[in-house]
Amino acid sequence: MIANSLLLLFGVMIVVLLLLLIVAIIRHAIDSSRTSQKIDLLTDEVRMLRKELGRQKQHHIDTQV
């Protein structure tokens, strides 16, 4: 009975360690691909373009009035 419990506990620990290893490998792959940096750069670019369009729209409204 105790042997079965220890075996089950050992199996669960191995599964958890394997999952942590897989997560670490995937996270490293994402970080090394610099995808998040590219997304941040694109987000900043879109934000700047929205500000620029907002200014142009406001200027266009002012010139019509």
N, C-alpha and C positions, 0 to 999 in steps of 0.2 A: 504494500500500500504506500509506504513512504517512498519507495523506489519509483513508483509510478508518478507520484507527486513531484519528486525531484526531476524526473525525466520531462514531465510536462512543463515545469518551470524553466528548465534548461532550454527546451524547444521554443518557448515563448521569448526568452531572452535572445536567442539566436535570430528569430524572426524580427524582433525589434531592432537589433543591431544591423541586420541586412537592410531593413527599411531606412534606417538612418544613413547607411552607406549609400544607398541609391539616391536619397534626397541630396546628400552632399555632392555626389557626382553630377546630378542634374543641375544643381545650383552653380557649381563650378563651370559647367558648360555654358550656362546662360551668362554668367559674369564674364567669361573669357570671350564670348562672342560680341560683347559690347552693345548688345541689343538695347539694354536699358539706357545707355548713354545716348544712343541714336534717337530713341523715343523721347528722351528729355530735350534733346536738341530740336526735334520736330515740334514738340509742344511749345517751346519757347518761340519758335518761328511763327507758329499759328497765333500765339498770343500777341506777338508784335504786329502781325498782319491785321488782326482784329482791331487793335488800337489805331493803326493807320487808317483802316476803313472807317472807323468811328469818327476820326478827325476829318476825313474827307467828306463824310456824309454831313457832319455838322457844318463844315465850311460851305458845302453846297446849299444847305438849307439857309444859311446866313446870306449868301449871295442872292438867293431867290427872293428873300424878304426885302 
